[in-house]
Amino acid sequence: MKTLRVGIIGAGFTGQQHAEAIRRIPGTDVVALSDCNAKIAISKCEQLYIKDCYSDYKEMLSQPDIDVIHNCTPNNMHHPINKNIIRSKKHVFCEKPLAVSTQETSELLSLATQTGVAHGVNFNYRQNSMVQEMRQRVNSGDTGRIFMIHGHYLQDWLLYDTDYDWRMDPVIGGPSRAVADIGSHWFDLAQFVTGKRIQSVYANLMTMHPVRKHRSSKNETFSANTGELDEELMNEVKIASEDAAFITMKFEDGTPGLLVVSQVSAGRKNDISINIDSSEYSMEWQQERPDVLFTGHRNKPNQVFCSSPQSLTGDAKRYATLPAGHPVAWHDALRNGINEFYQSIRNNTYSSGTQNYATFKDGHRIVALTEACVESSKRNQWVTVAHL
């Protein structure tokens, strides 16, 4: 079996997590890391024991022995970097969002399809074993007719008006923030579990802090900030993107859905919940209890399943990578998704259209959903999602 040689672009939090996940997959070798900040690139390469270091990612792309590139850069860099990765004829695995507009994502999808490279987008929550179990039960018909789909994605890392991050700059983060950043994950979960596309949305996007205070020192994502004022505060910045959203939706078969998104909900760190209410029973999965699936019943006791090969069904069994009693969580889901992508490369099945990981096609649809939410909120009416 050929060892897949991997390069990573972006040395921040996400790039480091990708490096650690890749190294848990047999037959892989993280051989190169690139970051536009040369000092950071050198430091991270030393810290992560990565041999080749680049401040210009194009130098990395010119290396013929690298098979796969992971794009872990800020949102506005996804489109140009992905284009260059594809043109170098290397397989590409990109952090979400695929790009900041459907014009960009459509171009990337077309280029990747024409070039024939494998392409994936990191919607890693679908790679949790219990999410796979939910999908398996829906596909088998065990749940009966789905009545409704609802849930939330709540965080508090932008609670204070002194919290600031590059995602708030529309030039870097794009026109949407909370919906694009975390609501997109829930959209992917809902569509993946049910096999139904979201057809239309009615969204109310809300900005709780129309002005935020930007510190002179760099605030990293999820950095500890008490919200207290200090001498570092430099200037006030007007905020156009949303802190939270209420989104009503209709799936392609008419099934209704409801989502609450917030990055200003105190005490909620990374609280994703998806609920499927069906004619036979209901299901709930919470990301902060990732190896647990709740099923609710009318005429018999409710049930709680823990992740293990013995309790899962069908294809979901292979996502339970540890024995019962050993929780599988965020790192495992990230590893699972990357492994699925790599296996499709090894087996030459990445063009089959049946991948369990999110492709550029999925990434394009999620950006179309985000755009529809922004448009709906502006127009205060239902908006149909522009699908392929």
N, C-alpha and C positions, 0 to 999 in steps of 0.2 A: 504494500500500500504506500503510495506516494505521500510524503509529508507535505501538508499545505503550509506554505510560507506566507506569513501575514504581516502587513504593515498597517499602522494606525496613524490617522491624521487628527491631531488634537490631543493635548496632554493634560486636559483638565480632569475633573471628577469622572466624567463619563468615559473618557479614553482610558483612564486607569482601571475602571471597572471592566471594560471590555478586555483589557490585557489579562486581568486575573481570570475572567471567565474562559477565555480562549485557552489558557494554560491548563485548564481542567479537562480539556478535550484531547483524547489520545490522537497522535498523528498530526499535531499542529506545532508550529514554531513561530512565535512573535519575533520577527527579525529586525523590524525597523519602526521608528516613531518619529513623527514630524510635528513641529509646532512653530508658528511664525515668530515666537519669542525664543531666540536661540538659547538664552540662559535657562529658561524653563525646560526647553527640549533636552538640554544636556543633563540638567538635574534629574528629570524624570527617567531618562534612559539609564542613568547610574542607579537610581532608586529601584527601578523595575528590572534591572539587568538585561536591558535590550541593547543589542550590539551596535546597530547602525542608527545614527541620529541625524536629522535633517531640520533645517530652518525653512527650507523651500520644499514643499511637498512634491513639486514637479520633478525634483531630483530623485525622490523616492519612486515615482511612477516610471522613471526611465530605467529602473533596475529590472532586467528581464526575468530574474529568478523569484520575484514576488508574485504570488498567485491571487491573493485577496487583499483588498483594502477596506478598512473600516473608517467611515467618515464620522468623526465625533466632534465636529466644529459647531460654532453658533449657526443659527437658522439661515441667516443671509448668505452664508458660505456654502450651503448644501448644493445649490444649483450649479455654480461654476466649478466647484471641486468634483461633484459627481460627473459632470460632463467630461472633465479631463480624465477621470478614472476610466470611464467607459471608452473614451477614445484611445486610451492606452491598452485597451482590451484586457483589463483585469476585472475580476469579479468584484462587486461592490456591495457592502452592507452599510446602510446609512442610518444614523439616528433620526428619529422623527422630530419635526415634520420632514417629509421628503424635500420640500422647498416651501417658500412663503406664498406662492400663488399657483393656481391651476394652469396658468400659462407656462410656468416653469416646470411643474410636475408632468404636464402633458408632453413637453419637449423631452424630458428625461426618459419617460416611459417609451416614447417612440424611438429614441436613440438606443436605449438598452435593448429593445426588441430587435432592432435592425442589426445591431452589432453582435448579438447572440451571447452576451455575458449573463451570468447569474446576478440577480438583483434582489436585495431584501431591505426591509425597513424594520427598525427595532421597536415593534409593539410587543414588548416582552411579557406583558401580563397574560396574554393568551396562552403562554407556554407553561403556566402553572398546572399541576396535575389535576386539581379540582375544577379548573376552568375547562380542561379537556374532558373531564367526566361530565360536566354539564352539557357540553356539546354532544357527547356520545349519547346521552339520554334523550336529548331533543331529536337527534338524527334517527334514533331507533324507534321513535314514536312513543316511548315509555311515559313521557310527561303528558301526553294527550295534546289537545289544542291549547296554544298559548293565548292567554287572555290579555296580558299586559307585561311590559318590561319597564322596570324603573330602578333608580339608584342614585348614587352621588359620588363625587370625588371632591374631598374637602382637605384643605391644608391651612396652615396659619403662618407660613414663613414670610408673608407680605402684609401682616396684620397692621403694623405701625406705619405712619407716614414717613418715618425715617428708614424704612426698608426700601432698598432700591437694587435693581439688577438690570443687566444688559437687555433682558427680555422686554423691558419697558420702552426701549428705544425702538420705534417702528422701523427704522432703517436696518436694524440688526435683527430684531425679533419678529418683525412682520406686523400686520394690522391688528391681529388678535393675540391675546396673551393667555388668559385662563382657559379659554376654550381650546385654543391651538395647543397649549402646553399640556394640560391634563384632561380636558374634556375629550380630546382626541383619543386618549387611551380607552375611555369608557365607550365611545362610539365603536372602536375596534372590537372591544369585548362583546358588546351587544350584537353586532353583526356576525362576529365569528361564532358565538355560542348558538345563535338561532338560525344562522344561514340565510337571514333576511337582510336586504339592504334598507337603510333609512331613506325614504322617498321624499319627505318634506319636513320642514321644521318651523316652529314659531318660537323665536328666542327673545329674551329680554336680557341684554348685556348691561351690567352695572359697574360703575367706577366709584368706589367708596372714597378714594383719595384722589381727587382731580389734580392735586398738587402734592408732590413728594419732595423730600429733602435729600439731595444727592451728596454723599460724602466724598471727600477728596481721596480717601483711601479706598482701594478696590473691595467691594463686597462680593464674596463668592456665593454661589447658590447654596442656600441652606446654612449660611454662616450664622453664628450666634449674635443676635442683635437685641438688646434689651429695650430698644425704642427710646432710650433716654438721649436728650440732646447733649452734645459736647462740642468742643472747639473744632473738631474735624469738619463740621457741617459747612458746606461751601455755598450751595445755591439751591434755589427751588426749581423744580422741573415740572412742567405741565404734563399730565398723563392722559393719553387718548385711549389706551387699551383698557379692557375690562378686568376688574378684580374678581367678579363673580357673574354667574348667569343662571337663569331659569330657562330650561329648554323643553318644550313639548314637541313630540315628533310622531310621525306616522311611518310605519314600515311598509314595504311594497305590497303586502297582502292586507293592509288596513290595520294591522295590530298597533295599538297606541303605546307610546313610550314617554317617559318623563325623567329628566336629569337635572340635578342641582350641582353646579360647579362653584367652588369658592377657594380662593387662596388667602382669605381673611377670616377664617373660622377658628377662633382661639381654641387651642388644645387638640386640634385635628392635625396630625403630622403628615400622614400619607394614607388617608382613609378613603379607600375605594370600596363601594358596595354595588353589586349587581343582583337584582331580584327578577326571577322569572316566575310569574303566576300563571299556572296552567290548570286544565280541567281535572287532572289526576292528582297533582300535588304542586307545591311551590318549592323553589330552590333559591338559596341565597349564598353568595360567596363574598367574603370580605378580605381585602388584600392584607390587612394587618393580622388576620388569622388565616394565612394562605393555604395551610394544609387541612382546612376544615370546610366541609360542605354541609349546610343545613337543608333539610327537606321537611316541609310542613304538610300535615295531613288533616283531613276533616274527621274521619271516623276511626283513626288509630293513632298511637303515640307518634309525635314528631321524632325525627331521627337526626343524629349528627354523625357524619362519616369523617374519619381521619385518613389522610393519604397513606396508602400502602398497596402493594400489588394485590393483596387479598380483597380489598374493599372496592377497587376500581373495576370498570368494565371495558371490554373491547380494547381499542387502540390507546385509551387513556392509561392503561396499565404501565406502558413503557415510560411514562412521565413521572412515575413514582420511583425515583432513583435511589431511595433509601428505604430500609426496612421500617415497619410500623413502629411508631414511637420516636422516630427521628424526623423532626419537622423539616420540610422542604419549603424554601421561601424565595425571596427576590433574586438572590444570586443564582439559585438553581434555575429559575425561570429564564434568566438572561443566558445562562449556559445552555439550557435546552434549546432556545431559539437559534443561537449561533450554531449549535450542533446540527439542528435540522437543516440550516442553510448549507453547512459544509457537507452534510451527507448527500444533499441534492447535487452538489458539485461532483463528489466522488462517484455517484451513481448515474450522473448525466441525466437527471430527471428534473432539472430546474426550469425546463420549458414545458413541463407537463400540464401546468394549470391546476394541479391538485396539491400544491404545497401547503403545509401546516403553518409555515411562517408567513408573515406579511410581505408581499412583493411590492414593486413600484406601482403596480395597478391598484393595490389596496391603499398605498400611500397617497396616490392621486385622488382616490375617492374620499379619503378623510379630509384632505385639504379642500375639496369641493364642499364637503359638509360644513367645514369651518367658515368658508366664504358665504354659504347660505345662511348660517347663523348671524353673521355680521350684517348681511343684507336684510334679514328679517327684522333684526332689532332696529335698524335704521328706518325701515318702512312700516314697522309695527303691523306686520301681517305674515301669513304663511308664505313660505318660499319653497319652491321645488328644487331639490338638489340636482345639480348638473352632473349626471353620470356619463361614463363613456358610452 
